[in-house]
């Protein structure tokens, strides 16, 4: 009898393990997550994003950056989209986001369109992930299969945003460490940095570089940027393209710029200053195909950072506030 009792306990234990394993499998992200629940979700998002970028091409860079800044804080959970409230301290107040993170309204608009066809089904976190992919494609960049099934957080973390978002003044070592903490390799980091092929930076983020006669910046390039970036703080918000040559086209010219000491931000140029990432920059400058492939892979990998799945979190009705 004792033997039978032990056997029953063992069988029950195995059954519980199988249940747990099954639940874990169901919680994984999948590109087909909405195929049944909302089959037109991706088409609806794509149309909304294309419309927004056709109105303002710079928005493509902003949406890619917004997804990046979301995933680096609490994982890819749309926490960056939450506004201040009685219970929320918005991540938009973090140094790396304040007066620079853009695109919330575009994600809100896409969410509104999706809610019309599938209310309460598609998360803001997934919409943001899809928007980043569609933004890349809209400006000539690579496409990738977006894994879906993320849920939205009910919290934000401005302190983590201040500590975990890479600084425009970061050294190579700091950047490598920062990305490594998120499970991203040096190659992933360099590939993702290539999104600076598009977009713009505010004067205060590069003023020190263009006025200090730094050895790692081309003198002519610095002189050109001085025209739109005065020494006084009145010009702090003045914008300059990260890539002067093809500022609105997603390509590999960013890496060619770095090799010519024409990286606008310190955190860009450190990728090619005699360090461990020089060879990757050189490779991407020679091969746009390799860069595009690696960028797509790195975006998928970044999208896997600590997603909320299963019954954790919620599906927000609007992206700027918890239900």
PLY file of the C-alpha trace (Angstrom):
ply
format ascii 1.0
element vertex 323
property float x
property float y
property float z
element edge 322
property int vertex1
property int vertex2
end_header
0.00 0.00 0.00
2.83 2.38 0.87
4.43 1.65 -2.49
1.18 2.43 -4.30
0.82 5.66 -2.30
4.33 6.78 -3.24
3.63 5.87 -6.85
0.47 8.00 -6.85
2.34 10.93 -5.35
5.03 10.59 -8.01
2.46 10.45 -10.83
0.71 13.53 -9.41
4.05 15.35 -9.22
4.84 14.53 -12.86
1.36 15.68 -13.87
1.89 19.03 -12.13
5.23 19.46 -13.89
3.56 18.81 -17.24
0.90 21.41 -16.45
3.55 23.96 -15.53
5.51 23.17 -18.67
2.36 23.52 -20.77
1.56 26.88 -19.18
5.11 28.08 -19.84
4.86 27.08 -23.49
1.56 28.92 -23.88
3.11 32.06 -22.43
5.79 32.31 -25.10
5.61 35.06 -27.70
4.46 34.01 -31.15
4.15 35.75 -34.50
0.71 34.12 -34.91
-0.64 35.26 -31.54
-3.45 37.38 -33.02
-4.21 35.25 -36.08
-7.53 34.16 -34.63
-8.31 36.81 -32.03
-7.60 39.81 -34.28
-6.49 38.75 -37.78
-6.43 42.30 -39.16
-4.41 43.80 -36.31
-1.04 43.99 -38.10
-2.52 45.44 -41.29
-4.35 48.07 -39.26
-1.20 49.03 -37.36
0.87 49.18 -40.55
-1.60 51.51 -42.24
-1.64 53.83 -39.24
2.17 53.94 -38.99
2.68 54.50 -42.71
0.25 57.41 -42.61
2.08 59.00 -39.67
5.51 58.66 -41.29
4.27 59.99 -44.63
3.31 63.15 -42.73
6.60 63.37 -40.82
9.48 61.16 -41.92
11.41 61.84 -38.71
8.73 59.89 -36.83
10.27 56.62 -38.03
13.35 57.21 -35.88
11.20 58.32 -32.96
9.12 55.12 -32.98
12.17 52.85 -33.15
13.73 54.79 -30.27
10.49 54.64 -28.27
10.42 50.83 -28.52
14.09 50.69 -27.50
13.50 52.93 -24.48
10.49 50.85 -23.50
12.30 47.51 -23.60
15.28 48.74 -21.58
13.05 49.62 -18.62
11.03 46.78 -17.03
11.15 44.95 -20.34
8.92 45.46 -23.40
5.74 46.28 -21.48
4.63 49.70 -22.80
5.52 51.29 -19.46
7.06 54.22 -21.34
3.63 55.12 -22.71
2.08 55.76 -19.28
1.39 59.35 -18.31
1.76 60.77 -14.81
-1.15 59.99 -12.50
-1.86 59.65 -8.79
-0.16 56.23 -8.88
2.25 56.58 -11.82
5.49 58.54 -12.10
5.94 58.61 -15.85
9.18 57.37 -17.42
8.90 60.38 -19.69
10.34 62.37 -16.78
13.61 60.42 -16.97
16.67 62.25 -18.26
16.90 60.09 -21.37
13.26 60.70 -22.29
12.44 64.21 -21.14
11.73 66.51 -24.10
13.12 63.92 -26.50
11.03 60.73 -26.52
8.35 61.08 -29.19
5.70 58.99 -30.89
3.27 58.34 -28.05
0.48 59.97 -30.01
1.21 57.77 -33.02
0.98 54.60 -30.93
-2.21 55.95 -29.34
-3.70 56.50 -32.78
-2.79 52.98 -33.90
-4.26 51.57 -30.70
-7.49 53.47 -31.30
-7.82 51.97 -34.78
-7.15 48.45 -33.50
-9.67 48.90 -30.68
-12.34 49.61 -33.28
-11.97 46.15 -34.78
-10.82 44.11 -31.76
-11.54 45.86 -28.45
-9.45 44.73 -25.51
-7.37 42.22 -27.48
-4.12 43.77 -28.71
-1.65 45.20 -26.17
0.05 48.56 -26.42
3.38 46.77 -25.96
2.75 44.71 -29.08
1.55 47.72 -31.06
4.77 49.55 -30.18
6.88 46.55 -31.23
5.05 46.30 -34.56
5.24 50.07 -35.05
9.04 49.97 -34.74
9.24 47.31 -37.47
6.83 49.15 -39.75
8.71 52.41 -39.16
11.96 50.79 -40.29
10.37 49.47 -43.46
8.76 52.84 -44.23
12.18 54.52 -44.54
13.93 51.76 -46.46
15.14 49.73 -43.50
14.89 45.99 -42.86
11.78 44.09 -41.90
11.50 41.24 -39.42
8.87 38.93 -38.01
7.57 40.46 -34.79
6.79 38.00 -32.04
3.57 38.90 -30.24
1.67 38.18 -27.06
3.11 40.82 -24.73
0.84 42.36 -22.15
0.95 45.88 -20.73
2.39 46.84 -17.37
0.38 48.58 -14.68
3.49 50.38 -13.41
6.28 52.61 -14.66
9.81 52.96 -13.31
11.39 56.38 -13.77
14.33 55.45 -11.52
15.22 52.47 -13.69
14.84 54.63 -16.78
17.39 57.04 -15.33
19.83 54.25 -14.55
19.38 51.84 -17.48
18.87 54.00 -20.56
22.23 54.56 -22.30
23.64 58.07 -22.04
24.77 60.06 -25.07
28.00 60.62 -23.11
28.57 56.91 -22.39
31.95 55.31 -22.90
32.30 52.10 -24.89
32.71 50.08 -21.70
29.58 51.60 -20.20
27.58 50.85 -23.32
28.79 47.25 -23.49
27.88 46.73 -19.83
24.51 48.42 -20.26
23.51 46.21 -23.19
24.96 43.09 -21.59
22.64 43.54 -18.61
19.75 43.24 -21.03
21.13 40.10 -22.64
22.40 41.89 -25.75
25.87 41.29 -27.18
28.40 43.82 -28.49
27.30 42.94 -32.00
23.66 43.52 -31.06
24.64 46.87 -29.56
26.48 48.06 -32.68
23.67 46.88 -34.95
21.01 48.63 -32.86
23.11 51.79 -32.78
22.80 51.78 -36.56
19.25 53.09 -36.12
21.05 56.45 -35.83
21.23 56.27 -39.59
17.98 58.24 -39.26
16.70 60.75 -36.75
18.00 63.91 -35.17
19.74 65.00 -31.98
19.34 68.12 -29.89
22.20 70.61 -29.71
22.89 70.07 -26.01
23.71 66.40 -26.66
26.64 67.17 -28.96
27.70 70.74 -28.08
30.73 69.63 -26.05
32.06 67.54 -28.94
31.89 70.22 -31.60
33.40 72.99 -29.47
36.12 71.08 -27.58
38.24 70.23 -30.65
38.07 66.59 -29.66
40.56 64.32 -31.40
37.82 61.86 -32.34
35.76 64.32 -34.43
36.44 65.61 -37.93
37.12 69.37 -37.81
35.05 70.16 -40.88
32.14 68.11 -39.59
32.30 69.92 -36.25
32.39 73.30 -37.98
29.28 72.47 -39.97
27.36 71.54 -36.83
28.40 74.73 -35.01
26.20 76.73 -37.37
23.03 75.34 -35.80
24.34 74.83 -32.26
25.39 78.05 -30.49
27.46 78.03 -27.31
24.64 79.51 -25.24
21.81 77.39 -23.92
19.23 79.22 -26.02
19.95 76.70 -28.76
19.75 73.58 -26.59
16.76 72.19 -28.46
18.08 72.98 -31.96
18.06 69.81 -34.03
20.72 68.31 -36.30
20.51 65.06 -38.29
22.56 62.20 -36.93
23.59 61.42 -40.50
24.19 64.46 -42.72
24.40 62.47 -45.95
21.18 60.40 -45.96
19.29 61.67 -42.88
15.91 60.21 -43.85
17.03 56.89 -45.33
17.73 53.84 -43.21
21.09 52.62 -44.54
24.63 51.79 -43.45
26.04 55.29 -43.99
26.10 55.75 -40.19
29.01 53.32 -39.96
30.90 55.01 -42.78
30.50 58.27 -40.85
32.02 56.74 -37.72
35.08 55.62 -39.67
35.53 59.23 -40.83
35.18 60.63 -37.29
31.75 62.02 -38.12
29.75 60.49 -35.29
27.55 63.25 -33.88
27.16 61.84 -30.37
29.97 60.62 -28.17
28.04 57.36 -27.68
28.15 56.91 -31.47
31.82 57.67 -32.08
33.07 55.44 -29.24
32.02 52.49 -31.37
35.02 53.25 -33.62
37.89 54.59 -31.56
40.31 51.67 -31.44
38.13 49.47 -29.26
36.58 46.03 -29.50
33.71 47.14 -31.75
35.85 48.67 -34.52
35.77 45.50 -36.59
31.97 45.31 -36.43
31.64 48.94 -37.56
34.03 48.22 -40.45
32.07 45.14 -41.44
28.75 46.98 -41.47
30.25 49.87 -43.45
31.21 47.40 -46.17
28.10 45.26 -46.12
24.65 46.87 -45.89
23.13 43.40 -46.20
24.94 42.14 -43.12
23.95 45.24 -41.16
20.29 44.93 -42.16
20.19 41.26 -41.21
21.91 41.83 -37.87
19.72 44.84 -37.07
16.57 42.80 -37.67
17.89 39.96 -35.48
18.86 42.37 -32.71
15.42 44.00 -32.77
13.77 40.60 -32.35
16.15 39.81 -29.51
15.48 43.16 -27.85
11.74 42.56 -28.17
12.19 39.44 -26.03
13.42 41.40 -23.00
11.24 40.49 -20.01
7.81 40.59 -21.65
4.68 40.24 -19.55
2.70 37.24 -20.82
-0.12 34.95 -19.81
-2.19 36.59 -17.09
0.41 39.08 -15.88
-0.19 42.75 -16.57
-3.24 43.76 -18.59
-4.42 44.83 -22.04
-4.82 48.58 -21.64
-7.84 50.21 -23.23
-5.75 53.30 -23.90
-1.95 53.28 -23.91
-1.41 56.30 -21.68
-3.21 54.98 -18.59
-3.89 51.74 -16.75
-7.41 50.35 -16.88
0 1
1 2
2 3
3 4
4 5
5 6
6 7
7 8
8 9
9 10
10 11
11 12
12 13
13 14
14 15
15 16
16 17
17 18
18 19
19 20
20 21
21 22
22 23
23 24
24 25
25 26
26 27
27 28
28 29
29 30
30 31
31 32
32 33
33 34
34 35
35 36
36 37
37 38
38 39
39 40
40 41
41 42
42 43
43 44
44 45
45 46
46 47
47 48
48 49
49 50
50 51
51 52
52 53
53 54
54 55
55 56
56 57
57 58
58 59
59 60
60 61
61 62
62 63
63 64
64 65
65 66
66 67
67 68
68 69
69 70
70 71
71 72
72 73
73 74
74 75
75 76
76 77
77 78
78 79
79 80
80 81
81 82
82 83
83 84
84 85
85 86
86 87
87 88
88 89
89 90
90 91
91 92
92 93
93 94
94 95
95 96
96 97
97 98
98 99
99 100
100 101
101 102
102 103
103 104
104 105
105 106
106 107
107 108
108 109
109 110
110 111
111 112
112 113
113 114
114 115
115 116
116 117
117 118
118 119
119 120
120 121
121 122
122 123
123 124
124 125
125 126
126 127
127 128
128 129
129 130
130 131
131 132
132 133
133 134
134 135
135 136
136 137
137 138
138 139
139 140
140 141
141 142
142 143
143 144
144 145
145 146
146 147
147 148
148 149
149 150
150 151
151 152
152 153
153 154
154 155
155 156
156 157
157 158
158 159
159 160
160 161
161 162
162 163
163 164
164 165
165 166
166 167
167 168
168 169
169 170
170 171
171 172
172 173
173 174
174 175
175 176
176 177
177 178
178 179
179 180
180 181
181 182
182 183
183 184
184 185
185 186
186 187
187 188
188 189
189 190
190 191
191 192
192 193
193 194
194 195
195 196
196 197
197 198
198 199
199 200
200 201
201 202
202 203
203 204
204 205
205 206
206 207
207 208
208 209
209 210
210 211
211 212
212 213
213 214
214 215
215 216
216 217
217 218
218 219
219 220
220 221
221 222
222 223
223 224
224 225
225 226
226 227
227 228
228 229
229 230
230 231
231 232
232 233
233 234
234 235
235 236
236 237
237 238
238 239
239 240
240 241
241 242
242 243
243 244
244 245
245 246
246 247
247 248
248 249
249 250
250 251
251 252
252 253
253 254
254 255
255 256
256 257
257 258
258 259
259 260
260 261
261 262
262 263
263 264
264 265
265 266
266 267
267 268
268 269
269 270
270 271
271 272
272 273
273 274
274 275
275 276
276 277
277 278
278 279
279 280
280 281
281 282
282 283
283 284
284 285
285 286
286 287
287 288
288 289
289 290
290 291
291 292
292 293
293 294
294 295
295 296
296 297
297 298
298 299
299 300
300 301
301 302
302 303
303 304
304 305
305 306
306 307
307 308
308 309
309 310
310 311
311 312
312 313
313 314
314 315
315 316
316 317
317 318
318 319
319 320
320 321
321 322
